[in-house]
Amino acid sequence: MNILVIDTATEACSVALEVNEQVFHRFEVCPQQHSQRILPMIDEVLKEAKVTLQDLDYLAFGRGPGSFTGVRIATGVLQGLALGTGHKVVGISTLAAMAQQAYEQNRSEQVTAAIDARMSEVYFGQYKLEQNVMTLIGVEQVVPPEEGAELLTNCPKMTGVGTGWQAYPDLNAAAKIEVLADILYPNALYMLPLAKSLIANGQAVDVEEIQPVYLRDKVTWKKLPGRE
């Protein structure tokens, strides 16, 4: 399976490409530069792998949650790539990507991901390991830190990832979760196993069906023509 994954949902910008079981990737923390960096990064990994977009089988993207602008950038770029190639696509949770990284780097099997959502809220999701991929427990949501702390009160031992823990120390006031300070942002590299799992389960769709995930309702984005 040859697949390209992109993510621009947070301060980080990343690309991962798997071709013939070889992986090529880029990751940069570059706030407000995603629109300038994402296409060159895609070009770099394609050239490194000596393939073109037409050689791929699937495309994937970080579908949020994250910054509204960042999620829209990845969505728009993926639309362009998919419309030009006809490839099926999958959207990957940015929270799940960080949980996946915690498993692959730290062998954490119970993970709470929290991204600073600004306005005194966090994007919040809890995950557990199932068949080598991190799987959502309950729902992803945007909550005040104190509400997130309540959700953690009776949880089993968990690992924490994301910017939310540093931004809102009260989130961890009662639970005493072990926070991995080196996993702050989603990385497309760790979206690869999640994307392959979704594809294997028949969840790849035509580009017209993709939806970004903001979690906050009060936001609009430009859909493809005829899809308003």
C-alpha angles and dihedrals in degrees: 000000000000112000139167122206126190132185133184101152098118138021087296126080119200144168130191128186127188116194123169089344092306118118127213121181148167130200129182135166099221113150114208092002100089096107090054097044108038100073095045089049091052090049091050096055093044091053092045090053092042093232138115130225089259089061091063128092102204143012128212137183142189099261095190164210098206139086113346092232093046094050090049092051093055091044093051095045091049091050090055094048094046095045089052095050107025091230121155116246142208131199119224127204112243089213092053090049091059091046089051090052090052089055096046095044102031104019089238110164098182113049137172114200119199125178121190104251094184120230089078094295139108133212100236135192137157124213141185131194118261121168092342096307128095110248127200119254109208114329140324110247146165112242141161111263093249090056090049089052090054091052089055097048098095099025123125118252108303141179120231127218135174140052094286095082094058094040094051113027090180088072088075098035098114106017099055092210118185103247119205103219093194095062105069103135138033116264124204089222090070092045090068097080091044091050093049091050092052092047091049088053092054096253099128110115142185113276092250089067100055118114129192116226116225099160087208109090099208099083136092132202135186112258127199116284110284093018101088 
